[in-house]
Amino acid sequence: MAPRDLAKAYRVNDGGKFRLKQFDPADTAHFKSKEHAAAALQRGVERLAALQERLYADDRWSMLVILQAMDAAGKDSTIKHVMSGVNPQGCQVFAFKTPSAEELDHDFLWRATKCLPERGRIGIFNRSYYEETLVVRVHPEFLEKQRLPERTSGDLWAERFEDINAYEAHLSRNGTRILKFFLYVSPEEQRRRLLERLDDPAKNWKFSVGDLGERDRWKDYMAAYEAMIRHTATPHAPWYVVPADRKWFTRVVVVDAIVAALERLNLEFPKVPPDQRDALKAARAALEREGNSGKA
């Protein structure tokens, strides 16, 4: 499979016919092992670092990368490995946890808007406003804390999908490229990783008793994820349903998708205007004279 072709198999541009059962969380495409994928990941990380430098210099576009997944699917490690070569100056990461009192006093998109990447930067959302169509949908009791006006008609979830689509269209029109990744882990692999957290003292802090309760709602969550992708996958803000049972494969797919999206932007380093070239020549001459005179 050629470079930049890998992620296409997992991309959803139009969610109308999407079904989660079409994807296998254990899929690894043509990669047979972690060692086999390591070289592809390294090439992707190096290419991403070069493109991020161009993105920063070009200063016309920004990129928003959204990661959604069940617990222990590998969001943190994906960010760590994929962005390992990127200049921290051009990248910003935000993790969205339980909304604060201030955030609950605003609409559900408000806290995300504050964290959007500036032009020239890659922004990463570890969870996002999509939690409002996932955990809140599975736990409708959370809506009480939002103190929404009394509803007399309409479907709340359909309206939230509509709001999100309009929001992402607005961002896209104004120069933000949006990539959304659902790291699709199987319940069996999640169970193994949760046990690993319990067995390793260095990982105990990652374990939450609440994770077990969420496992009991697995089918509800998968239905919510399927609805989310079906209603919000668009050409300008596609979803990638990334197999996540093998973390090493997840990382290769994610970096491939990001690199391909950046390459489509045709990023360029700024060119010096003709009227400034004489000034640059004069600066070079001054520096060379300084070197010839022995001055430091």
Secondary structure, DSSP 4 states (H G I P E B T S, - for coil): --TTTGGGGGEES-GGG--GGGS-TT--TT--SHHHHHHHHHHHHHHHHHHHHHHHHH-S-EEEEEEEESTTSSHHHHHHHHTTTS-GGGEEEEE--SPPHHHHTS-TTHHHHTTPPPTT-EEEEES-GGGGGTHHHH-GGGGGGGTPPPP-SS-HHHHHHHHHHHHHHHHHHTTEEEEEEEEE--HHHHHHHHHHHHH-GGGGGG--THHHHHHTTHHHHHHHHHHHHHHH-BTTB-EEEEE-SSHHHHHHHHHHHHHHHHHTT---PPPPPHHHHHHHHHHHHHHHHHHHTT--
